[in-house]
Amino acid sequence: MNKTQIIIEAGKNFYGFSMSMTGQLDYQGKQDLKHPDFADYERIVASSYFTPCYYTYLDEKLNHKCAVYFKDVDISNPDVISFLTHVGPLLDAVEAGDTLLAGELYLRRRDVFNRHSQLTKYILGKSAAGILFSICFGRMNDIVPDTIPLVFEAAKEQLSFDSAKETLEQALVRYLAERKENITVQIVGTHHHDWNPCTPYLENLANNIKAENLASQMEAIRKATHDFYADLECSVQAEPYNKADKNAVAVFMEDTWGKFSGNCGMKKAGYVRAIGAKLLRDAQPKRMSWGGRLMRISNNNYVVMI
């Protein structure tokens, strides 16, 4: 911590920054702080542009509050404090391998991150190609790569992309065939299928709560609910027999009602978006399954890691 003047706390993760005499921020990387002591630091909470309370379920690596600690440094510059109060969730999304969330967070505050473009590109690092795939091909909202030049440039560097030799889709197929890191995608077409993440059993857990030991009872309910979702089985698998789309990649989830009643079973929750599924299948045409893990539930938006 000898160079680190600013610490961003995100659950059990700590990320360090320093500032030069000219006011330039520099990222010092993830900090190994087993017993942090912030008694002499000022503290400000992170922006609420991302908060776990938006979600019905959020993977434990992302389910916490962010705060900024600093001492012996002036962070009052609007561009600096804006970046510091927004970058924590982005760092956490990259660390957790949630490429779709990292892309969505960048999109929500691209004006903030673009003011520190080199720093943001460095943070995106080896996740840039996965982030580009997730936000352009792995969700329903259409994003053209040219409209997000910072992410696109970082991804092109990672992919060694040369538009004179290949298309972007071909470069991403190369990446998907060789990738070792996880990516996340939105499940689409959910309204055509009857998998439902919510049940009356979960919704009624707090009905009999009492004032005595309120905090411990609420924590028990929170943990039980979180563990229930975290334990749901997920399978992302090819459907070469699908008459509508031979490249279809379906997502199956464990039935929540059945899990409570003790009757095991899977239900189709939806699909990987067709343009993303085609790239996955082109990259690995003989592969039939990509595993899968539920990462997020919010309203009717479900995200899985593959």
Secondary structure, 3 states (H helix, E strand, C coil): CCCCCEEEEECCEEEEEEECCCCCEEEEEECCCCCCCCCCCEEEECCCCCCHHHCCEECCCCCCCEEEEECCCCCCCHHHHHHHHHHHHHHHHHHHCCHHHHHHHHHHCHHHHHCCHHHHHHHHHHHHHHHHHHHHHCCCCCCCHHHCHHHHHHHHHHHCCCCCCCCHHHHHHHHHHHCCCCCEEEEECHHHCCCCCCCHHHHCCCCCCCCCCHHHHHHHHHHHHHHHHHCCCEEEEECCCCCCCCCCEEEEEECHHHHHHCCCCEEEEEEECHHHHHHHHHHCCCCCECCCEEEEEECCEEEEEC
